[in-house]
Amino acid sequence: MTTTQRNVSEQQARQVAEAARESEWRKPSFGKELFLGRFRLDLIYPWPAEQPRPDADEFLRKLDTFARTEIDGARIERDARIPDEVFQGLARLGAFGMKIDKEYGGLGLTNLHYCRALTLVGSANAAIGALLSAHQSIGVPQPLKIFGSPEQKKAFLPRLAAGEVSAFLLTEPDVGSDPARLGTVAEPVEGGYRLNGVKLWATNGTVATLLVVMARVPEKGITAFVVEGDAEGITVERRNEFLGLRGLENSVTRFHDVFVPEANVIGGLGKGLKIALTTLNTGRLSLPAMCVSAGKRSLAIAREWSADRVQWGRAVGKHEAVAKKIAFIAATTYAMESTLDLCCMIADDDRNDIRIEAALVKLFASEMAWQVADELIQIRGGRGYEKSESLVARGERPAEVEQMLRDLRINRIFEGSTEIMHLLIAREAVDAHLSVAGDIIDPEAGFGRKAKAGGRAGLFYGRWLPTLVVGQGQNPGGTPAMVHSPRTCASSSGRPAGWPGRRSTRWPAGAARWSASRASWAGWWTSGRSCSR
Ligand SMILES: Cc1cc2nc3c(=O)[nH]c(=O)nc-3n(C[C@H](O)[C@H](O)[C@H](O)COP(=O)(O)OP(=O)(O)OC[C@H]3O[C@@H](n4cnc5c(N)ncnc54)[C@H](O)[C@@H]3O)c2cc1C
């Protein structure tokens, strides 16, 4: 039984989304300040220092070896299935507990190490990255970490850290970007709730033993529940197939009179969407991590191929048009990884609100990785359009280029589509203006509210507008952090202090040139623009 709210108006949809957003800004936000015309470089530069974590580094080394030796990406693509031994191997390594605190048996990785891990496994096969990220970026571990009770954490997290898989079930046949239409109902009954409804496209839904299910509790609103995957009344009706990510275990799941104990409500009745949105603040960083994998792999393939393939008397990489494409792939991958690393580090440092930055990084990486894969196909010519298996069958070296394009396409749709990211970023960006002057344009607000808003707006804009004309933003070289902080001077290595070191993930041979160019660029930046002053 589904009871989709079919008659939800645009205004009601907005109200639901508005009620779900975090309305407070408890910490400063670089992104928010930018939209107010204030370039608060001191909030992100120097980069926060990376905390030494030898255990995490050791885990990444093991995971890298596992990905190189035990994961056969071509087999997953051919069979449309992740082999059991890969599941088991990942579980033995602790990959299902990367984001779970050590006290519950997990690895307690920082966002930075977690995203590096996803980049590593994603370079072997994107469906494995999706499996791990759906499990712990949006599945049970993250909402419980932020909103779970001590009892819930004790009951569920050790199971997940040991290798049980979880899934997140929000989407329904009539409910995509607009959760106000949610039709799955959780009716109060003695000792708990009775769930009825159908959930669509649940990643890991066919294999998960624990589910986060979003359902509407009458009079209370959308609520998040932890549900046992084998509870009576749950049917996995089918495994879905997609353009890419062929190894994905994605389900249509039906709930028919499923009993869920009261103790399994996460974070309180009616808090479901807030939980989902807050979880996604850092959760959506896993997508850029996968895009970085694709960018690095694309660069490796592009460099190798364009040096080998000779047309019109020279290697195709020597033709300017192709060289430009390789430069684009290199620069874009570098930008995706740098923005991701920075966002992870400021999230780990916990001094800034990163909701705008994480959305920007997700939007940027998902759009640009798609273009990277498209340019890679162009560089490979006809071979870019040909399946890896077909290349092998003809006796050529395989390169999973067309697969990469197919695998990447979904990143522009899930965990907030590009269009929804635009809305989210715009909403957060104008928050300061809406909170002082929003009532003036709100058709629901009466004269009294509009008059008060007018007063607030007068005070705010009287102070704010002049800063746009004569403020520090008019002097790009005059940002306090750059001019006065001794920490911005280049260190003996040529990098500014606090500049992050090289990363251990898969760089193609020769890509070390980047680190040199980054250091010298940084040196120019600091010496020319701040240290010499
Ligand atoms: C492979 C895959 C895995 C998934 N995994 C999960 C999962 O694990 N759990 C889960 O709950 N869901 C999952 N989803 C669902 C996914 O999150 C949704 O597809 C996504 O939220 C978009 O919803 P929709 O597809 O219904 O598109 P719709 O919401 O119907 O939107 C259609 C188009 O309209 C645009 N649009 C909608 N509203 C607006 C607006 N207000 N302004 C501008 N443009 C708008 C959208 O951006 C899109 O381009 C998955 C989907 C896929 C394909």
The ligand as an SDF file (V2000), in Angstrom:
LIG
                    3D

 53 58  0  0  0  0  0  0  0  0999 V2000
   21.6950    4.3410   -9.5810 C   0  0  0  0  0  0  0  0  0  0  0  0
   20.8500    5.0560   -8.5760 C   0  0  0  0  0  0  0  0  0  0  0  0
   21.0890    4.8870   -7.2320 C   0  0  0  0  0  0  0  0  0  0  0  0
   20.2710    5.5210   -6.2850 C   0  0  0  0  0  0  0  0  0  0  0  0
   20.4640    5.2670   -4.9490 N   0  0  0  0  0  0  0  0  0  0  0  0
   19.5420    5.7520   -4.0630 C   0  0  0  0  0  0  0  0  0  0  0  0
   19.5840    5.3490   -2.6780 C   0  0  0  0  0  0  0  0  0  0  0  0
   20.4760    4.6060   -2.2500 O   0  0  0  0  0  0  0  0  0  0  0  0
   18.6020    5.7890   -1.8500 N   0  0  0  0  0  0  0  0  0  0  0  0
   17.6050    6.6270   -2.2860 C   0  0  0  0  0  0  0  0  0  0  0  0
   16.7480    6.9950   -1.4830 O   0  0  0  0  0  0  0  0  0  0  0  0
   17.5540    7.0410   -3.5750 N   0  0  0  0  0  0  0  0  0  0  0  0
   18.4790    6.6210   -4.4700 C   0  0  0  0  0  0  0  0  0  0  0  0
   18.4180    7.0070   -5.7910 N   0  0  0  0  0  0  0  0  0  0  0  0
   17.4370    7.9890   -6.1980 C   0  0  0  0  0  0  0  0  0  0  0  0
   18.0580    9.3360   -6.5380 C   0  0  0  0  0  0  0  0  0  0  0  0
   18.4760    9.9680   -5.3580 O   0  0  0  0  0  0  0  0  0  0  0  0
   17.0220   10.1150   -7.3460 C   0  0  0  0  0  0  0  0  0  0  0  0
   17.0850    9.6220   -8.6550 O   0  0  0  0  0  0  0  0  0  0  0  0
   17.2360   11.6010   -7.2940 C   0  0  0  0  0  0  0  0  0  0  0  0
   16.9070   12.0830   -6.0320 O   0  0  0  0  0  0  0  0  0  0  0  0
   16.3950   12.3440   -8.3360 C   0  0  0  0  0  0  0  0  0  0  0  0
   15.0600   11.9570   -8.2440 O   0  0  0  0  0  0  0  0  0  0  0  0
   14.2720   11.4810   -9.5480 P   0  0  0  0  0  0  0  0  0  0  0  0
   15.1540   10.5620  -10.3020 O   0  0  0  0  0  0  0  0  0  0  0  0
   12.9450   10.9810   -9.1600 O   0  0  0  0  0  0  0  0  0  0  0  0
   14.1260   12.8000  -10.4280 O   0  0  0  0  0  0  0  0  0  0  0  0
   12.9960   13.9220  -10.2550 P   0  0  0  0  0  0  0  0  0  0  0  0
   12.9790   14.4580   -8.8780 O   0  0  0  0  0  0  0  0  0  0  0  0
   11.7220   13.4200  -10.8120 O   0  0  0  0  0  0  0  0  0  0  0  0
   13.5820   15.0630  -11.2000 O   0  0  0  0  0  0  0  0  0  0  0  0
   13.5930   14.9760  -12.6260 C   0  0  0  0  0  0  0  0  0  0  0  0
   14.4240   16.1320  -13.1420 C   0  0  0  0  0  0  0  0  0  0  0  0
   13.8720   17.3750  -12.7210 O   0  0  0  0  0  0  0  0  0  0  0  0
   14.8200   18.1310  -11.9730 C   0  0  0  0  0  0  0  0  0  0  0  0
   14.1260   18.8290  -10.8910 N   0  0  0  0  0  0  0  0  0  0  0  0
   13.3180   18.3070   -9.9290 C   0  0  0  0  0  0  0  0  0  0  0  0
   12.8930   19.2710   -9.1080 N   0  0  0  0  0  0  0  0  0  0  0  0
   13.4210   20.4260   -9.5490 C   0  0  0  0  0  0  0  0  0  0  0  0
   13.3570   21.7850   -9.1100 C   0  0  0  0  0  0  0  0  0  0  0  0
   12.6440   22.1560   -8.0340 N   0  0  0  0  0  0  0  0  0  0  0  0
   14.0460   22.7260   -9.8000 N   0  0  0  0  0  0  0  0  0  0  0  0
   14.8070   22.3720  -10.8730 C   0  0  0  0  0  0  0  0  0  0  0  0
   14.9000   21.1150  -11.3420 N   0  0  0  0  0  0  0  0  0  0  0  0
   14.2260   20.1490  -10.6800 C   0  0  0  0  0  0  0  0  0  0  0  0
   15.8050   17.0940  -11.4580 C   0  0  0  0  0  0  0  0  0  0  0  0
   17.0900   17.6660  -11.1830 O   0  0  0  0  0  0  0  0  0  0  0  0
   15.8570   16.1250  -12.6260 C   0  0  0  0  0  0  0  0  0  0  0  0
   16.7280   16.6260  -13.6020 O   0  0  0  0  0  0  0  0  0  0  0  0
   19.2350    6.3850   -6.7260 C   0  0  0  0  0  0  0  0  0  0  0  0
   19.0150    6.5650   -8.0930 C   0  0  0  0  0  0  0  0  0  0  0  0
   19.7830    5.9050   -9.0200 C   0  0  0  0  0  0  0  0  0  0  0  0
   19.4780    6.0840  -10.4770 C   0  0  0  0  0  0  0  0  0  0  0  0
  1  2  1  0
  2  3  1  0
  2 52  2  0
  3  4  2  0
  4  5  1  0
  4 50  1  0
  5  6  2  0
  6  7  1  0
  6 13  1  0
  7  8  2  0
  7  9  1  0
  9 10  1  0
 10 11  2  0
 10 12  1  0
 12 13  2  0
 13 14  1  0
 14 15  1  0
 14 50  1  0
 15 16  1  0
 16 17  1  0
 16 18  1  0
 18 19  1  0
 18 20  1  0
 20 21  1  0
 20 22  1  0
 22 23  1  0
 23 24  1  0
 24 25  2  0
 24 26  1  0
 24 27  1  0
 27 28  1  0
 28 29  2  0
 28 30  1  0
 28 31  1  0
 31 32  1  0
 32 33  1  0
 33 34  1  0
 33 48  1  0
 34 35  1  0
 35 36  1  0
 35 46  1  0
 36 37  1  0
 36 45  1  0
 37 38  2  0
 38 39  1  0
 39 40  1  0
 39 45  2  0
 40 41  1  0
 40 42  2  0
 42 43  1  0
 43 44  2  0
 44 45  1  0
 46 47  1  0
 46 48  1  0
 48 49  1  0
 50 51  2  0
 51 52  1  0
 52 53  1  0
M  END
$$$$
